[in-house]
Structures are given as structure tokens and as C-alpha cells.
């Protein structure tokens, strides 16, 4: 009886998935510039941004990490991620950078991540707020140490002196600057989206002002086509993702830049609505500088031990989570590839 009921339940899930797919729009192709792909994120999104940068460094030419940890910091352990050296409750001084460098090089040798030499000329932005009670500045400085193993220090911009809480910070949107609570978007009179993108792309972008309007299109798309079939029954990503298309990038051969912006824990649409993909300032920078902004969406899934909708930076989904065969990594890379087509 139980086996029959479970089989029926699985069939219902599969049917609902395909009904959802049929009604959702597919992610479009925009002919974006394959040499101008970058990524950034906050909190778990910062950690996923670093994973994507390391894993697909032949494609991704720069990264921004707000309150992020070094690549493979958790080493597949939720304890390391939440209570030991990779969290505010532990001692970031115990993060072993030589080990993480060696692990990265081992992965590169076996093809699990792209060659580390691809990062040699990349540009990276790192941020930690002085009022952040979730991720210590010491941990972000460990990420700086990690990147310096592969990238010249001159290419790494660090900002550690803003009185911000654990949040992505903006010029005029969100909570007060020192807040450490949802929506984790804080008003610090600082345009972080611009600072990240301007550094990554060489320092010559046009900065938005109070009159700038993101007059392009925010499009929802089905993320389901980027999942393996068996993924549906215990998926860590939402069915729907979002992408901002500036007015100058609407054609199928736009040759625009592409940036992937990754929310943090408790920042999915279920937690904060559309705030992350409308209130962080990325779209305005994209509009003025012809940068398509891709907003993949993770999912709250208690079955996977992911109650806050974090990106997988400790292995809740699969043991290869930090490599180019990790499920979330592959899904986002396929989204990138679609936009480049």
C-alpha cells in the first residue's frame, strides 16, 4: 500500500513539473559576449560565485563576493559551514589556505575545474561590513588570501571599512546600514552593484544616479529545463529564474556583457519577493552599460537540510557541489551558455 502511494505521489510530482514547464517561458538567447561573463553574490551567493569562478574560469573573467568564504572552505561539511572555521561561530584563522589551494589544483589537474591559469588576469571584488554578525571580516580576508594564490593582488579590490551588516548594500534601498536581518539589502549610501561591476570590467562604466531608470525588461524563465529528470523529486533550485535585459541588449546578437547575480540565504522570492532582482541596483548599472543580469534562484528545501534557500557550498545536494559537475554549478553554467548563444 505504502509503495503504491509513494509511486502515485512521484507520478503526481512529475506531472506537475511538466505542466509547470509547459506554461513557463524558456530562457532566451541574446548573443552576449563570451569574453565578458562575470559573477557575484552575497553570503551563500558569494560562495557560489567563487565556486562558479573557479569551476568555469575559462568562461568567467571576474567575480564579486560580499561576505564570502574561500573556495571549498566547508570541504563538504555542514559543520564547517555553520559552526566551525567557515562561520561566525568558529575561528576563520583555522581555514587552511595551502590545503584549499592544493585541492583547487588537484581538481584542475583532473578536469573537475578549469585550469587555474585562466584566473591570472581576472579582477575580483571582496567586501565585508564592519557590523556583519554572520560572516567575520577575518573569513573574507581568508578569501582574499586564497585569491592571491592565483590572481595578482593589484587585481583584487577589497572594501572592509563600511559600517554595514550582513547584506548586499545599496545607495538608497533597503534596511538601515548596520542591519543583520531580512531582506539582507541595506541602505548604506554605497552603490555596491556599480562598484562590483565597475571593478570587474576595468573601471570605465557609467554610474547610475537618482534619475536612472532600468527601462529594459525583467523576464521570468523556467529553470526546470536545466535540471536532470531525477532532480525534480528533491530539487534545490526554484522552477523560475529571472533575467534583466537592458534595452540595448534585446536582440539575439546583442554582444552585451553578461553578469550572474546570486542571492544569499533567506533571499529567495519565497522569502523577500522580488527585492533581490529589483532593489539591489544591478539593473540600473546593466541598463547604462549594456550588461545582461541573470538572477538564478535557489529554493528552500527542508528535505535537503536547506531551510533558508542557500546555494550549495557545503554539499547538501551532491559531493561534487564545488566542481564543474555539481548540479547547481552545471545548471547555472547552462543558463550562461544559453544567453551567450
C-alpha positions in Angstrom: 0.0 0.0 0.0 2.7 2.4 1.0 4.8 1.6 -2.1 1.8 2.2 -4.3 1.0 5.5 -2.6 4.6 6.7 -3.0 4.7 5.7 -6.6 1.5 7.7 -7.2 3.0 10.7 -5.4 6.1 10.6 -7.6 3.9 10.4 -10.7 1.9 13.5 -9.5 5.2 15.4 -8.9 6.4 14.6 -12.4 3.1 15.6 -13.9 3.1 18.9 -12.1 6.7 19.5 -13.2 5.8 19.1 -16.9 2.7 21.2 -16.6 4.8 23.9 -15.0 7.4 23.6 -17.8 4.7 23.9 -20.4 3.5 27.2 -19.0 6.8 28.8 -18.3 8.9 30.7 -20.8 12.3 29.4 -21.9 15.4 31.4 -21.2 16.2 33.3 -24.4 19.4 33.6 -26.4 21.0 37.0 -26.7 24.3 36.5 -28.4 26.2 38.0 -25.4 29.9 38.5 -25.5 31.6 35.2 -24.3 34.7 37.2 -23.2 32.7 39.4 -20.8 31.0 37.0 -18.4 31.2 37.7 -14.7 29.5 36.7 -11.5 28.9 38.0 -8.0 26.8 37.2 -4.9 26.2 37.8 -1.2 26.7 35.3 1.6 26.0 31.8 0.2 25.6 33.5 -3.2 29.2 34.9 -2.7 30.4 31.3 -2.1 28.6 30.1 -5.2 30.0 32.9 -7.1 33.5 31.9 -6.1 32.7 28.3 -7.0 31.5 29.3 -10.4 34.5 31.5 -11.0 37.0 28.7 -10.1 35.0 25.9 -11.7 34.4 27.8 -15.0 37.3 30.2 -15.1 37.7 29.6 -18.9 34.3 31.4 -19.2 34.1 33.7 -16.2 36.5 36.6 -16.2 35.8 38.3 -12.9 33.9 37.9 -9.6 32.5 39.8 -6.7 32.0 38.3 -3.2 30.1 40.1 -0.5 30.6 38.3 2.9 32.0 35.2 1.2 34.3 32.4 2.2 37.3 30.8 0.3 36.6 28.2 -2.4 35.9 24.8 -0.8 36.0 26.2 2.7 33.4 23.8 4.0 35.0 20.8 2.5 31.7 19.0 2.2 30.8 19.5 5.8 27.8 21.4 7.1 29.5 21.7 10.5 32.4 23.6 8.9 29.9 25.7 7.1 27.8 26.6 10.1 29.7 26.2 13.3 33.4 25.8 12.6 36.0 27.8 10.7 33.7 28.9 7.8 31.1 30.5 10.1 30.9 33.4 12.6 30.7 30.8 15.4 34.1 29.4 14.6 37.7 30.6 14.1 38.5 31.7 10.5 42.1 31.5 11.5 41.8 27.7 11.1 41.0 28.0 7.4 43.9 26.2 5.7 44.7 28.1 2.6 47.5 25.9 1.4 45.1 22.9 1.6 42.4 24.8 -0.4 45.0 25.8 -3.0 46.2 22.2 -3.3 42.6 21.0 -3.6 41.9 23.5 -6.3 45.0 22.5 -8.3 44.1 18.8 -7.8 40.6 19.5 -9.2 42.1 21.4 -12.1 44.5 18.5 -12.9 41.6 16.1 -13.0 39.4 18.4 -15.1 36.9 19.0 -12.3 37.5 22.7 -12.5 39.1 24.7 -15.3 42.8 25.5 -15.3 43.7 27.9 -12.6 45.9 29.8 -15.1 42.6 31.2 -16.6 42.3 33.4 -13.5 45.7 35.1 -13.8 44.3 38.3 -15.3 40.9 38.3 -13.7 39.5 41.0 -11.5 37.9 40.3 -8.1 35.9 42.5 -5.7 35.7 41.5 -2.0 33.5 43.1 0.7 32.9 42.7 4.4 30.9 45.1 6.6 32.2 46.2 9.9 28.8 45.4 11.5 28.4 42.0 9.9 27.5 39.5 12.7 27.1 36.5 10.4 30.4 36.4 8.4 33.5 37.7 10.0 35.9 40.0 8.1 38.7 37.6 9.0 36.9 34.9 6.8 36.6 37.3 3.9 40.3 38.1 4.3 41.0 34.4 4.0 39.1 34.5 0.7 41.5 37.4 -0.3 44.5 35.2 0.7 43.0 32.4 -1.4 42.6 34.5 -4.5 46.1 35.9 -4.1 47.4 32.4 -4.8 46.0 32.7 -8.4 45.5 36.4 -9.1 47.8 39.5 -8.7 46.9 41.5 -5.6 46.5 44.6 -7.8 43.5 43.0 -9.4 41.7 42.4 -6.1 39.7 45.3 -4.7 38.8 44.9 -1.0 36.3 47.0 1.0 36.4 46.4 4.7 35.5 49.8 6.1 31.8 50.3 5.6 29.6 50.0 8.7 27.3 47.5 7.0 25.6 44.5 8.5 25.3 41.1 6.7 23.8 42.4 3.5 24.1 43.5 -0.1 24.3 47.2 0.2 22.9 50.0 -1.9 22.7 53.7 -2.5 19.2 54.2 -1.2 17.2 50.9 -0.9 16.7 48.5 2.0 17.1 48.5 5.7 19.4 50.7 7.8 23.1 50.1 7.0 24.1 48.1 10.1 21.1 45.7 10.0 21.7 41.9 10.0 18.2 40.7 9.0 16.0 40.1 6.1 15.8 41.2 3.4 19.6 41.5 3.8 19.6 44.5 1.5 20.8 47.6 3.3 20.9 51.3 2.5 24.5 52.4 3.1 24.8 55.3 0.6 27.0 53.0 -1.4 26.2 51.6 -4.8 27.7 48.1 -4.4 26.4 46.7 -7.7 28.2 49.5 -9.5 31.4 49.1 -7.5 31.5 45.4 -8.2 30.7 45.7 -11.9 32.9 48.7 -12.5 35.9 46.9 -10.9 35.4 43.7 -12.8 35.0 45.4 -16.2 38.0 47.7 -15.8 36.8 50.9 -14.2 35.1 52.8 -17.0 31.4 52.0 -16.5 28.8 54.7 -16.4 27.5 55.1 -12.8 23.7 55.4 -12.3 22.3 58.4 -10.5 18.9 59.1 -8.8 17.3 59.7 -12.2 18.4 56.4 -13.8 15.6 54.1 -14.7 16.0 50.4 -15.5 13.8 50.7 -18.6 14.7 47.3 -20.0 12.7 44.1 -19.3 12.8 41.7 -16.3 11.9 38.3 -17.7 11.0 35.2 -15.8 12.1 31.9 -17.2 11.8 28.2 -16.5 14.9 26.8 -14.7 13.4 23.3 -14.9 14.9 22.6 -18.3 18.4 22.9 -16.7 17.6 20.1 -14.2 18.2 16.4 -14.8 15.0 14.5 -14.8 15.6 12.8 -11.4 16.3 16.2 -9.9 12.7 17.1 -9.7 11.9 15.0 -6.7 14.4 16.7 -4.4 15.4 19.9 -6.2 17.4 22.7 -4.6 16.5 25.3 -7.3 13.2 27.0 -7.9 11.2 26.4 -11.1 11.5 30.1 -12.0 14.6 32.3 -12.5 14.8 35.9 -13.7 16.9 37.9 -16.1 17.2 41.6 -16.8 17.6 42.6 -20.4 18.7 46.2 -21.0 17.1 48.0 -23.9 20.4 47.8 -25.8 20.6 44.0 -25.4 17.2 42.9 -26.7 18.4 41.5 -30.0 19.5 37.9 -30.5 23.0 39.1 -31.3 23.4 41.8 -28.7 27.2 41.3 -28.0 26.4 42.6 -24.5 28.2 41.7 -21.3 26.7 39.1 -19.0 26.7 39.2 -15.2 25.3 36.5 -12.9 24.0 37.9 -9.6 23.4 35.4 -6.8 21.1 36.0 -3.8 22.1 34.8 -0.4 20.3 32.7 2.2 16.8 33.9 3.0 16.7 36.0 -0.1 14.8 33.7 -2.5 11.5 35.0 -3.9 9.7 33.0 -1.3 11.5 35.0 1.5 11.7 38.5 0.1 9.6 38.6 -3.1 11.3 40.4 -6.0 13.6 42.6 -3.8 16.8 40.9 -4.9 16.3 41.3 -8.6 14.7 44.7 -8.5 16.2 46.6 -5.5 19.9 45.8 -5.4 21.0 48.3 -8.2 22.3 45.7 -10.7 19.6 46.5 -13.3 20.4 50.2 -13.4 24.1 49.5 -13.9 23.2 47.0 -16.6 20.9 49.4 -18.3 23.5 52.1 -18.7 26.3 49.8 -19.7 24.7 47.0 -21.7 25.1 44.3 -19.2 22.5 41.5 -19.0 21.9 40.5 -15.4 21.0 36.8 -14.8 19.3 36.0 -11.4 19.2 32.2 -10.8 17.0 31.2 -7.9 17.7 28.6 -5.2 14.9 27.0 -3.2 14.0 26.4 0.4 14.0 22.6 0.8 13.9 21.1 4.3 14.4 17.6 2.9 17.8 18.6 1.8 18.6 20.4 5.1 18.4 23.8 3.3 15.8 25.6 5.3 17.0 29.0 4.2 17.3 28.6 0.5 21.1 28.9 0.4 23.2 27.9 -2.5 25.1 24.6 -2.1 28.6 25.4 -0.8 28.8 22.6 1.7 27.4 19.6 -0.2 23.8 19.3 0.7 23.0 18.3 -2.9 26.0 16.2 -4.1 29.6 15.6 -3.2 30.8 17.3 -6.4 29.0 20.5 -5.5 32.1 22.7 -5.9 33.2 21.3 -9.2 32.0 21.7 -12.8 29.9 18.6 -12.5 27.9 19.8 -9.4 24.2 20.0 -10.2 23.8 23.7 -9.3 27.0 24.6 -10.9 26.0 22.8 -14.2 22.6 24.4 -14.2 23.9 27.9 -13.9 26.6 27.3 -16.5 23.9 26.1 -18.9 22.0 29.2 -18.3 25.1 31.3 -19.1 25.6 29.3 -22.3 22.1 29.9 -23.4 22.4 33.7 -23.1 25.7 33.5 -25.0 24.1 31.7 -27.9 
